[in-house]
Amino acid sequence: MDQSVPGFVPGFLSDDAVGLFRADERVFEAMLDRWSAQMLARGLQVDTIKARCGVVRRFQAYSGKFPWTWQPVDIDDYMGERRSGEKPISLTTLRSDSNAVAMFCSFLTNPAYGWAEFCDRTFGDVPAQICFDWNAPKHTTDDAVPPARRSFTRSELEKLFNFLDDEVDASRAAGSKRWVTLFRDSIAFKLCYAYGLRRRELAMLDLHDFGPNPHVPDYGMFGALTVRWAKGTAGSGPRRRTVLTVPKFDWSVGMMQMWTSPGGRDRLATADRSSALWPSERGDRVTVGGLGDAFTAARDAAGLPAELGLHCLRHSYVTHLIEAGYDPAFVQTQVGHSYASTTSLYTSVSADFKQKTVQKMIARRIGKREENGDE
C-alpha cells in the first residue's frame, strides 16, 4: 500500500508504541487526524472539517466505545437521544451528524488507508459502517423548507416596498441623516427580490459584480450579476454563478443606475473605502446580520406576518418567475439549485395562478372535443 496517501495509518503507530499507553485513545486521535488530512486533500473547508470531527468526538464520548467496536445500535441510541431530549435537534442537524459519522466509518473501512488491517492486528477487531438507509434520515428534500416559510404575495410585496419608500421620504423630509441608510436597505431588499439572492450573497455584492449581457444591450452594465459568494456543496466553500437580468424585473436596471450614480451609494461616508455595493455607516460593508435586522424591523413596522423573512424574497423570485411562464430549468439555473426538486419547494404559486391554469386546461380539452366532433 502507498503510505503517502492522505489518511493512511501514520508511521508512528507501530504495534510496540501503541501497546505502551492508552492505545485506544491514541489510535482514535490518529484516525481523526488522518481523516482531517484526507478531507483537506479533497478541498473541504477547515470549518467543515472541524465540525465533522467534533460530531465524531461527541458520538465517541457518548458511546464510550471506539470505532473498531462501534455497532449500529450505538448510533441509534445517540441520535434517538439527541432527537428526543429537552432541546431536540432539527432533522437537518440529525442528517448532518449522521452523515459525518457515516463518512468517518467509510474512511476507516476503505482498504486504501489500512485502518481495518491495523485495528485487526492491534485490537483483534475492525471498524465497520454503522449508518445505513434503515437507521439514518432519508435524503429527501421534502423537509428542506419549513412549512411556515413561503413567498410573499404580490400585495404583501407592494405593501413592504411602499412602506420602505415612505420611510425614506419621511426621514429625508424631516432632515434626518438616517434616510440614507433606509434608502440603502430599500434598494438592497428590492435587488434581493429582483435577482433571487440569498442573504449572504446579497451582503457580499461589490460594484464590479454587475456586467452587460451582450444579448440584451438595453440593460447596459446591469444585464447580468455575478454572484461570487453563492452557496456551495457541503464543505466545498462558496461558488460562483451568473444571474441574468430578466424582463420581468427590468425595473431593477434603473434602480441600480440611480444607486451607483452620484447622489446614491456615495452619500454614505464609508463608500470610498471599498467597492462594496452596500457600505455600512461605520465599516466597509453592511453585515448579513445587519441586513436581516433591518428587514425584520421593516417587516414588523409594515404589519406583515412574522414568517416572512428576508429569504422569502428569494422564494418570491422563484414563484413569480414560474407564474410568469419562465422555463423551470432556467429558473433553477438562475437561483443556483443543483436539483429541480429544490426549486419546486421554493415555489408557492398563488390561487389565482392555479385557477387560471385549470381554466386553460379545461379550455384546451373543450377545444379538442369540438375539433373531434365530440359532444
LUMKOL-31475 format. One record per residue (C-alpha): residue number from 1; residue in three letters; x, y, z. Coordinates in Angstrom, 2 decimals. Layout:
% residues N
SITE    nr   rest        xx        yy        zz
SITE   NUM    Ala         X         Y         Z
...
This chain:
% residues 375
SITE    nr   rest        xx        yy        zz
SITE     1    Met      0.00      0.00      0.00
SITE     2    Asp      1.04      3.58     -0.65
SITE     3    Gln      1.62      5.04      2.82
SITE     4    Ser      1.90      8.54      1.35
SITE     5    Val     -1.85      8.60      0.67
SITE     6    Pro     -3.55     11.30      2.82
SITE     7    Gly     -5.39      9.43      5.57
SITE     8    Phe     -3.15      6.36      5.69
SITE     9    Val     -2.18      4.93      9.09
SITE    10    Pro      0.70      7.12     10.33
SITE    11    Gly      4.10      5.52     10.71
SITE    12    Phe      4.48      6.39     14.40
SITE    13    Leu      1.66      3.97     15.27
SITE    14    Ser      3.85      0.92     15.39
SITE    15    Asp      2.49     -2.07     17.26
SITE    16    Asp      5.01     -1.65     20.09
SITE    17    Ala      4.35      2.06     20.54
SITE    18    Val      0.59      1.61     20.59
SITE    19    Gly      0.76     -1.05     23.24
SITE    20    Leu      2.54      1.16     25.74
SITE    21    Phe      0.00      3.70     26.92
SITE    22    Arg     -3.71      4.35     26.16
SITE    23    Ala     -3.61      2.60     22.82
SITE    24    Asp     -7.31      3.10     22.09
SITE    25    Glu     -7.23      6.88     22.67
SITE    26    Arg     -4.02      7.34     20.67
SITE    27    Val     -5.38      5.41     17.73
SITE    28    Phe     -8.70      7.26     17.79
SITE    29    Glu     -6.93     10.64     17.74
SITE    30    Ala     -4.70      9.43     14.91
SITE    31    Met     -7.77      8.35     12.97
SITE    32    Leu     -9.32     11.80     13.30
SITE    33    Asp     -6.05     13.45     12.37
SITE    34    Arg     -5.65     11.36      9.20
SITE    35    Trp     -9.32     11.81      8.30
SITE    36    Ser     -8.77     15.57      8.55
SITE    37    Ala     -5.79     15.25      6.20
SITE    38    Gln     -7.91     13.29      3.74
SITE    39    Met    -10.66     15.93      3.81
SITE    40    Leu     -8.12     18.70      3.34
SITE    41    Ala     -6.79     16.84      0.30
SITE    42    Arg    -10.34     16.79     -1.06
SITE    43    Gly    -10.51     20.59     -0.80
SITE    44    Leu    -13.00     20.87      2.06
SITE    45    Gln    -13.13     23.96      4.22
SITE    46    Val    -11.35     23.93      7.59
SITE    47    Asp    -14.53     24.88      9.43
SITE    48    Thr    -16.36     21.95      7.84
SITE    49    Ile    -13.58     19.56      8.86
SITE    50    Lys    -13.59     20.80     12.45
SITE    51    Ala    -17.37     20.47     12.66
SITE    52    Arg    -17.36     16.89     11.36
SITE    53    Cys    -14.56     15.84     13.70
SITE    54    Gly    -16.50     17.43     16.56
SITE    55    Val    -19.54     15.30     15.74
SITE    56    Val    -17.45     12.12     15.77
SITE    57    Arg    -15.81     13.08     19.08
SITE    58    Arg    -19.17     13.69     20.72
SITE    59    Phe    -20.53     10.38     19.46
SITE    60    Gln    -17.46      8.53     20.74
SITE    61    Ala    -17.77     10.19     24.16
SITE    62    Tyr    -21.46      9.28     24.34
SITE    63    Ser    -20.96      5.65     23.35
SITE    64    Gly    -17.86      5.15     25.49
SITE    65    Lys    -16.55      2.91     22.70
SITE    66    Phe    -14.01      3.26     19.93
SITE    67    Pro    -14.59      2.89     16.18
SITE    68    Trp    -13.45     -0.73     15.93
SITE    69    Thr    -16.20     -1.73     18.40
SITE    70    Trp    -19.00      0.60     17.22
SITE    71    Gln    -22.30     -1.02     16.24
SITE    72    Pro    -25.46      0.32     14.56
SITE    73    Val    -27.29      0.29     17.90
SITE    74    Asp    -24.78      2.84     19.22
SITE    75    Ile    -25.63      5.44     16.61
SITE    76    Asp    -29.33      4.62     17.01
SITE    77    Asp    -29.19      5.36     20.74
SITE    78    Tyr    -27.14      8.53     20.25
SITE    79    Met    -29.34     10.03     17.54
SITE    80    Gly    -32.50      8.95     19.33
SITE    81    Glu    -31.48     10.77     22.50
SITE    82    Arg    -30.47     13.92     20.61
SITE    83    Arg    -33.78     13.93     18.79
SITE    84    Ser    -35.92     13.40     21.91
SITE    85    Gly    -34.08     15.34     24.61
SITE    86    Glu    -35.09     18.59     26.29
SITE    87    Lys    -33.81     20.51     23.28
SITE    88    Pro    -34.32     18.12     20.35
SITE    89    Ile    -32.12     18.80     17.34
SITE    90    Ser    -33.67     19.56     13.96
SITE    91    Leu    -33.93     16.96     11.24
SITE    92    Thr    -31.33     18.89      9.26
SITE    93    Thr    -28.83     18.65     12.13
SITE    94    Leu    -29.71     14.99     12.63
SITE    95    Arg    -28.96     14.30      8.99
SITE    96    Ser    -25.73     16.29      9.09
SITE    97    Asp    -24.46     14.46     12.18
SITE    98    Ser    -25.43     11.06     10.78
SITE    99    Asn    -23.59     11.92      7.57
SITE   100    Ala    -20.45     12.86      9.49
SITE   101    Val    -20.35      9.53     11.34
SITE   102    Ala    -21.12      7.62      8.13
SITE   103    Met    -18.29      9.39      6.28
SITE   104    Phe    -15.86      8.68      9.11
SITE   105    Cys    -16.78      4.99      9.05
SITE   106    Ser    -16.41      4.91      5.26
SITE   107    Phe    -12.94      6.40      5.62
SITE   108    Leu    -11.89      3.81      8.20
SITE   109    Thr    -13.23      0.86      6.19
SITE   110    Asn    -11.60      1.93      2.93
SITE   111    Pro     -8.77     -0.58      2.26
SITE   112    Ala     -6.66      2.18      0.68
SITE   113    Tyr     -5.96      3.65      4.13
SITE   114    Gly     -5.07      0.47      6.00
SITE   115    Trp     -7.05      1.14      9.17
SITE   116    Ala     -9.02     -2.12      9.14
SITE   117    Glu     -5.84     -4.16      8.83
SITE   118    Phe     -4.13     -2.14     11.56
SITE   119    Cys     -7.06     -2.46     14.02
SITE   120    Asp     -7.36     -6.19     13.39
SITE   121    Arg     -3.67     -6.62     14.15
SITE   122    Thr     -3.70     -4.32     17.18
SITE   123    Phe     -7.10     -4.81     18.79
SITE   124    Gly     -8.37     -8.02     17.22
SITE   125    Asp    -11.38     -6.18     15.78
SITE   126    Val    -12.07     -3.95     12.77
SITE   127    Pro    -14.15     -0.80     12.18
SITE   128    Ala    -17.35     -1.18     10.19
SITE   129    Gln    -20.03      1.06      8.72
SITE   130    Ile    -22.82      1.65     11.26
SITE   131    Cys    -25.02      4.10      9.33
SITE   132    Phe    -27.38      2.61      6.76
SITE   133    Asp    -30.54      3.57      4.90
SITE   134    Trp    -32.64      1.90      7.57
SITE   135    Asn    -31.19      3.83     10.54
SITE   136    Ala    -30.33      7.22      9.01
SITE   137    Pro    -32.55     10.16      7.99
SITE   138    Lys    -33.71      9.85      4.42
SITE   139    His    -32.01     12.17      1.95
SITE   140    Thr    -35.13     13.77      0.58
SITE   141    Thr    -35.95     17.43      0.11
SITE   142    Asp    -39.47     17.08      1.48
SITE   143    Asp    -38.46     18.71      4.76
SITE   144    Ala    -35.87     21.12      3.38
SITE   145    Val    -38.16     24.14      3.68
SITE   146    Pro    -40.01     24.83      6.94
SITE   147    Pro    -43.81     24.67      6.49
SITE   148    Ala    -44.28     28.29      7.59
SITE   149    Arg    -41.80     29.66      5.05
SITE   150    Arg    -43.42     30.88      1.89
SITE   151    Ser    -43.14     33.52     -0.77
SITE   152    Phe    -44.67     36.97     -0.50
SITE   153    Thr    -47.97     37.57     -2.21
SITE   154    Arg    -47.93     40.47     -4.63
SITE   155    Ser    -49.98     42.60     -2.28
SITE   156    Glu    -47.55     41.88      0.56
SITE   157    Leu    -44.59     42.84     -1.61
SITE   158    Glu    -46.31     46.03     -2.65
SITE   159    Lys    -47.08     46.83      0.98
SITE   160    Leu    -43.46     46.22      2.02
SITE   161    Phe    -41.85     48.21     -0.77
SITE   162    Asn    -44.30     51.08     -0.42
SITE   163    Phe    -43.57     51.20      3.30
SITE   164    Leu    -39.84     51.31      2.63
SITE   165    Asp    -40.23     54.15      0.13
SITE   166    Asp    -42.47     56.10      2.51
SITE   167    Glu    -39.94     55.68      5.32
SITE   168    Val    -37.17     57.08      3.14
SITE   169    Asp    -39.28     60.04      2.05
SITE   170    Ala    -40.46     60.83      5.59
SITE   171    Ser    -36.97     60.60      7.06
SITE   172    Arg    -35.50     62.80      4.36
SITE   173    Ala    -38.27     65.38      4.70
SITE   174    Ala    -37.62     65.52      8.46
SITE   175    Gly    -33.95     66.28      7.82
SITE   176    Ser    -32.72     63.05      9.39
SITE   177    Lys    -29.45     61.59      8.17
SITE   178    Arg    -31.00     58.18      8.69
SITE   179    Trp    -32.72     58.43      5.33
SITE   180    Val    -29.51     57.37      3.54
SITE   181    Thr    -29.29     54.03      5.34
SITE   182    Leu    -33.02     53.49      4.87
SITE   183    Phe    -32.55     54.20      1.18
SITE   184    Arg    -29.67     51.68      1.01
SITE   185    Asp    -31.71     49.00      2.73
SITE   186    Ser    -34.70     49.63      0.48
SITE   187    Ile    -32.56     49.23     -2.65
SITE   188    Ala    -30.89     46.12     -1.22
SITE   189    Phe    -34.19     44.37     -0.42
SITE   190    Lys    -35.60     45.14     -3.85
SITE   191    Leu    -32.44     43.84     -5.52
SITE   192    Cys    -32.64     40.69     -3.39
SITE   193    Tyr    -36.08     40.06     -4.85
SITE   194    Ala    -35.15     41.03     -8.42
SITE   195    Tyr    -32.29     38.51     -8.56
SITE   196    Gly    -33.43     35.81     -6.13
SITE   197    Leu    -30.45     36.18     -3.81
SITE   198    Arg    -29.60     34.53     -0.52
SITE   199    Arg    -28.78     36.82      2.39
SITE   200    Arg    -25.03     36.31      2.29
SITE   201    Glu    -24.98     36.62     -1.49
SITE   202    Leu    -26.73     39.97     -1.13
SITE   203    Ala    -24.43     41.27      1.60
SITE   204    Met    -21.23     40.32     -0.24
SITE   205    Leu    -22.01     42.05     -3.54
SITE   206    Asp    -19.49     44.53     -4.98
SITE   207    Leu    -19.92     47.23     -7.60
SITE   208    His    -17.93     45.26    -10.18
SITE   209    Asp    -20.21     42.22     -9.86
SITE   210    Phe    -22.57     43.74    -12.42
SITE   211    Gly    -21.85     43.46    -16.11
SITE   212    Pro    -23.51     43.62    -19.54
SITE   213    Asn    -25.49     40.90    -21.25
SITE   214    Pro    -24.42     41.08    -24.92
SITE   215    His    -27.76     39.63    -25.97
SITE   216    Val    -29.70     42.42    -24.20
SITE   217    Pro    -27.73     45.64    -24.77
SITE   218    Asp    -30.60     47.80    -23.47
SITE   219    Tyr    -29.71     46.83    -19.92
SITE   220    Gly    -26.24     48.34    -20.24
SITE   221    Met    -23.91     47.42    -17.41
SITE   222    Phe    -26.73     45.80    -15.47
SITE   223    Gly    -27.56     42.92    -17.79
SITE   224    Ala    -26.07     40.27    -15.54
SITE   225    Leu    -24.98     39.83    -11.94
SITE   226    Thr    -22.05     37.62    -10.91
SITE   227    Val    -22.73     36.11     -7.50
SITE   228    Arg    -19.30     35.27     -6.10
SITE   229    Trp    -20.41     34.06     -2.67
SITE   230    Ala    -23.07     31.59     -3.73
SITE   231    Lys    -23.79     28.58     -1.57
SITE   232    Gly    -21.56     25.62     -2.45
SITE   233    Thr    -21.90     21.92     -1.88
SITE   234    Ala    -21.26     20.57      1.61
SITE   235    Gly    -17.81     21.63      2.75
SITE   236    Ser    -16.69     22.99     -0.60
SITE   237    Gly    -16.94     26.69      0.22
SITE   238    Pro    -18.55     29.43     -1.91
SITE   239    Arg    -19.02     29.04     -5.64
SITE   240    Arg    -19.94     31.43     -8.43
SITE   241    Arg    -22.99     31.76    -10.60
SITE   242    Thr    -24.27     34.37    -13.03
SITE   243    Val    -27.83     35.66    -12.70
SITE   244    Leu    -29.24     37.32    -15.80
SITE   245    Thr    -31.48     40.36    -15.53
SITE   246    Val    -34.89     39.21    -16.77
SITE   247    Pro    -37.59     41.34    -18.40
SITE   248    Lys    -39.99     40.75    -15.51
SITE   249    Phe    -37.59     42.55    -13.18
SITE   250    Asp    -36.04     45.02    -15.62
SITE   251    Trp    -37.12     47.83    -13.28
SITE   252    Ser    -34.02     46.91    -11.29
SITE   253    Val    -31.80     48.38    -14.04
SITE   254    Gly    -32.97     51.93    -13.46
SITE   255    Met    -32.87     51.41     -9.71
SITE   256    Met    -29.22     50.30     -9.80
SITE   257    Gln    -28.25     53.08    -12.17
SITE   258    Met    -29.62     55.53     -9.62
SITE   259    Trp    -27.89     53.79     -6.68
SITE   260    Thr    -24.47     53.68     -8.35
SITE   261    Ser    -24.66     57.25     -9.73
SITE   262    Pro    -23.62     60.39     -7.80
SITE   263    Gly    -26.16     61.04     -5.07
SITE   264    Gly    -26.79     57.37     -4.42
SITE   265    Arg    -24.33     54.98     -2.82
SITE   266    Asp    -21.70     57.71     -2.42
SITE   267    Arg    -23.87     59.53      0.13
SITE   268    Leu    -22.64     57.03      2.71
SITE   269    Ala    -19.44     58.36      4.31
SITE   270    Thr    -17.72     54.98      4.02
SITE   271    Ala    -18.49     54.47      0.33
SITE   272    Asp    -14.97     55.33     -0.79
SITE   273    Arg    -13.32     52.74      1.47
SITE   274    Ser    -14.17     49.73     -0.66
SITE   275    Ser    -16.14     48.53     -3.66
SITE   276    Ala    -18.90     47.05     -1.50
SITE   277    Leu    -22.32     47.61     -3.05
SITE   278    Trp    -23.83     48.21      0.39
SITE   279    Pro    -21.41     50.28      2.50
SITE   280    Ser    -22.01     50.35      6.24
SITE   281    Glu    -22.39     53.52      8.25
SITE   282    Arg    -19.16     52.74     10.11
SITE   283    Gly    -17.47     49.96      8.16
SITE   284    Asp    -16.68     48.87      4.66
SITE   285    Arg    -19.71     46.64      4.22
SITE   286    Val    -23.07     46.02      5.84
SITE   287    Thr    -23.23     42.62      7.54
SITE   288    Val    -25.62     39.75      6.89
SITE   289    Gly    -26.99     40.22     10.39
SITE   290    Gly    -27.41     43.94      9.81
SITE   291    Leu    -29.47     43.37      6.69
SITE   292    Gly    -31.53     40.75      8.50
SITE   293    Asp    -32.25     43.03     11.44
SITE   294    Ala    -33.20     45.91      9.15
SITE   295    Phe    -35.55     43.67      7.18
SITE   296    Thr    -37.22     42.32     10.33
SITE   297    Ala    -37.77     45.85     11.64
SITE   298    Ala    -39.29     46.97      8.33
SITE   299    Arg    -41.49     43.89      8.07
SITE   300    Asp    -42.85     44.33     11.58
SITE   301    Ala    -43.40     48.06     11.13
SITE   302    Ala    -45.27     47.36      7.88
SITE   303    Gly    -47.55     44.93      9.71
SITE   304    Leu    -46.58     41.84      7.71
SITE   305    Pro    -46.63     38.26      9.09
SITE   306    Ala    -43.63     37.17     11.15
SITE   307    Glu    -42.97     34.09      8.97
SITE   308    Leu    -41.92     36.34      6.08
SITE   309    Gly    -38.15     36.62      6.42
SITE   310    Leu    -35.56     38.13      4.11
SITE   311    His    -35.01     34.71      2.49
SITE   312    Cys    -38.68     34.70      1.46
SITE   313    Leu    -37.83     37.30     -1.19
SITE   314    Arg    -35.84     34.54     -2.89
SITE   315    His    -38.87     32.26     -2.71
SITE   316    Ser    -40.93     35.05     -4.23
SITE   317    Tyr    -38.48     35.43     -7.11
SITE   318    Val    -38.83     31.74     -7.99
SITE   319    Thr    -42.60     31.73     -7.60
SITE   320    His    -43.23     34.84     -9.65
SITE   321    Leu    -40.95     33.75    -12.49
SITE   322    Ile    -42.77     30.40    -12.70
SITE   323    Glu    -46.12     32.20    -12.68
SITE   324    Ala    -44.86     34.48    -15.45
SITE   325    Gly    -44.17     31.44    -17.64
SITE   326    Tyr    -40.39     31.22    -17.37
SITE   327    Asp    -38.94     27.77    -18.00
SITE   328    Pro    -38.38     25.93    -14.68
SITE   329    Ala    -34.92     24.80    -15.85
SITE   330    Phe    -33.96     28.44    -16.46
SITE   331    Val    -35.25     29.44    -13.03
SITE   332    Gln    -33.27     26.59    -11.45
SITE   333    Thr    -30.10     27.90    -13.10
SITE   334    Gln    -30.80     31.48    -12.05
SITE   335    Val    -31.08     30.61     -8.35
SITE   336    Gly    -28.22     28.09     -8.41
SITE   337    His    -30.10     24.97     -7.33
SITE   338    Ser    -28.48     21.64     -8.14
SITE   339    Tyr    -31.80     19.84     -8.25
SITE   340    Ala    -35.16     20.77     -9.74
SITE   341    Ser    -36.86     19.34     -6.64
SITE   342    Thr    -35.28     22.08     -4.53
SITE   343    Thr    -36.59     24.78     -6.86
SITE   344    Ser    -40.05     23.26     -6.69
SITE   345    Leu    -40.01     23.58     -2.90
SITE   346    Tyr    -39.41     27.31     -3.29
SITE   347    Thr    -42.47     27.68     -5.48
SITE   348    Ser    -45.79     28.62     -3.88
SITE   349    Val    -47.93     29.82     -6.75
SITE   350    Ser    -51.00     31.89     -5.98
SITE   351    Ala    -54.55     30.62     -6.02
SITE   352    Asp    -55.28     32.93     -8.94
SITE   353    Phe    -52.48     31.38    -10.96
SITE   354    Lys    -53.74     27.89    -10.16
SITE   355    Gln    -57.28     28.79    -11.20
SITE   356    Lys    -56.08     30.25    -14.50
SITE   357    Thr    -54.00     27.13    -15.17
SITE   358    Val    -57.02     24.91    -14.56
SITE   359    Gln    -59.21     27.09    -16.77
SITE   360    Lys    -56.67     26.91    -19.59
SITE   361    Met    -56.58     23.10    -19.35
SITE   362    Ile    -60.37     22.94    -19.43
SITE   363    Ala    -60.48     25.25    -22.43
SITE   364    Arg    -57.94     23.10    -24.27
SITE   365    Arg    -59.92     19.94    -23.61
SITE   366    Ile    -63.15     21.55    -24.78
SITE   367    Gly    -61.37     22.81    -27.88
SITE   368    Lys    -60.09     19.34    -28.71
SITE   369    Arg    -63.53     17.82    -28.25
SITE   370    Glu    -65.03     20.37    -30.62
SITE   371    Glu    -62.32     19.65    -33.18
SITE   372    Asn    -63.10     15.92    -32.96
SITE   373    Gly    -66.85     16.50    -33.14
SITE   374    Asp    -67.45     15.09    -29.64
SITE   375    Glu    -70.39     16.31    -27.65
